[in-house]
Amino acid sequence: MASIALKSFIGLRQTTSENKSIVLSKPTTQTHRNFRINASKSSPRVTGRNLRVAVVGGGPAGGAAAETLAKGGVETFLFERKLDNCKPCGGAIPLCMVGEFDLPLDIIDRRVTKMKMISPSNVAVDIGRTLKPHEYIGMVRREVLDAYLRDRATTAGATVINGLFLKMDLPKSTGSPYVLHYSDYNAKTGGAGEKKTVEVDAVIGADGANSRVAKNINAGEYEYAIAFQERIKISDDKMKYYEDLAEMYVGDDVSPDFYGWVFPKCDHVAVGTGTVTHKGDIKKLQIATRLRARDKIEGGTIIRVEAHPIPEHPRPRRVLDRVALVGDAAGYVTKCSGEGIYFAAKSGRMCAEAIVEGSENGKRMVDESDLRKYLEKWDKTYWPTYKVLDVLQKVFYRSNPAREAFVEMCADEYVQKMTFDSYLYKKVVPGNPLDDLKLAVNTIGSLVRANALRKEMEKLSV
Ligand SMILES: Cc1cc2nc3c(=O)[nH]c(=O)nc-3n(C[C@H](O)[C@H](O)[C@H](O)COP(=O)(O)OP(=O)(O)OC[C@H]3O[C@@H](n4cnc5c(N)ncnc54)[C@H](O)[C@@H]3O)c2cc1C
């Protein structure tokens, strides 16, 4: 399945030549960046109005997309079915997201500087030892982060519609509009909402793993993990332990192909796990995760239980005509870590930038080639990250001995530094050749020991 994923991570197209330099700016009540863009073609001008784009889904992907579109002069409609949505999520975000998206520190519940990786035999390694004083992993509650990003989109000029997107009619001819059908919950007509339609020139599908926009363009399916999480309120004393500390548990008991976690939030911890291969066992795996952390969460009260699919790889199709998918709707969660918040916000922003650029600040019609520029940039920037994490998952999450080897390796400061730098800054960090060689030798050593251990265990179980 993973190899299919990587093969399908291709969406490159030729760009055309005409280059015009324009400045991205739209007067708003908020100050924002002006950045230079290069328009590369002359599509028809839209007259009497600006380009209209619908963003379906108000999570990190949709919020970031809508803000960028509105700032760039595009008439933007952001659809969100539930404005107080608590997306089931661990809520761990990398440091670079805080900077790149100008997130205020008061929406971050915890700054984690200690991350314990715990092996199947409960050997714990602190993998945060190489962090610099200003570095941390942010822990957010999604209801807080998502609402904040949507509010920013509103401030930038987007119209937020509290409504459920139902379906869309595709354009009947080149340049004619998409007609979106939705239930409008703004109009106070009871729970079902009022059926309405809106016409737009382009659509961004940011509606998550069960995307209806993806279905509308026959984007194809993806393999997915099911992730389960409980928010557990524990005593202040117990919370002290998790003040700036998160835990990751690996082992067949907590997940045959993923990891279990305890992530700290403002006044509770989020305890969860996920699996692709044993979805029917998810509750059993969750109980095992809770058991592993039992001493530290003892006496706690479960205040919320949540579960949701996590995509395993990009959809076969991510762009069709003037429709693009971003975030989970496109399938941008990394293997191994299950991380998707940053990639959602980033892909939403990148896609919106491509539309702003292609439309010359909302003045011209866009076409598929404009939207494909987003795919081209995305694949070029992040393909190596997805590939590396895919390989890591295959090597280290396949058996308990391999996981013991993985945790053993995590004790190495060089491994910690490389891992954290890559996670926090989303850049492939150039290594030191001597340390790389040492790491390779150590990895092989750990894996050989893991293999020997596996064989011994197999003998024992015969
Ligand atoms: C249990 C769990 C733990 C996770 N932990 C982490 C973590 O710690 N760190 C991390 O980086 N990632 C984590 N992830 C992954 C992360 O949650 C997703 O990758 C991320 O939420 C994707 O953002 P998105 O904006 O693409 O989609 P979503 O966050 O799913 O947002 C989609 C939005 O669209 C709305 N919507 C859907 N359909 C419609 C419709 N028809 N009409 C109108 N609105 C609609 C939804 O209400 C929702 O608000 C976790 C996932 C799970 C399930």
The ligand as an ORCA input file, in Angstrom:
! r2SCAN-3c Opt
* xyz 0 1
  C      -6.746     10.653     17.245
  C      -5.864     11.483     16.340
  C      -4.710     12.061     16.838
  C      -3.915     12.876     16.008
  N      -2.837     13.508     16.559
  C      -2.115     14.375     15.814
  C      -1.069     15.135     16.406
  O      -0.789     15.043     17.604
  N      -0.376     15.983     15.613
  C      -0.671     16.148     14.290
  O       0.002     16.935     13.607
  N      -1.678     15.454     13.708
  C      -2.419     14.602     14.431
  N      -3.479     13.934     13.862
  C      -3.807     14.212     12.452
  C      -4.560     15.565     12.332
  O      -5.644     15.563     13.227
  C      -5.055     15.821     10.905
  O      -4.017     15.537      9.995
  C      -5.525     17.256     10.721
  O      -6.638     17.517     11.532
  C      -5.899     17.559      9.275
  O      -6.450     18.845      9.169
  P      -7.509     19.196      8.018
  O      -7.799     20.639      8.153
  O      -7.012     18.674      6.725
  O      -8.791     18.311      8.336
  P      -9.714     18.304      9.667
  O      -8.949     18.759     10.835
  O     -10.346     16.964      9.695
  O     -10.780     19.413      9.353
  C     -11.827     19.210      8.442
  C     -12.934     20.178      8.810
  O     -13.932     20.106      7.804
  C     -15.202     20.076      8.401
  N     -16.081     19.368      7.469
  C     -15.989     18.075      7.085
  N     -16.941     17.785      6.193
  C     -17.650     18.926      6.002
  C     -18.768     19.260      5.187
  N     -19.353     18.359      4.380
  N     -19.243     20.524      5.230
  C     -18.673     21.451      6.040
  N     -17.607     21.189      6.837
  C     -17.109     19.944      6.808
  C     -14.998     19.351      9.722
  O     -15.996     19.680     10.677
  C     -13.606     19.835     10.132
  O     -13.657     20.986     10.933
  C      -4.269     13.091     14.647
  C      -5.434     12.487     14.137
  C      -6.226     11.704     14.968
  C      -7.491     11.092     14.401
*
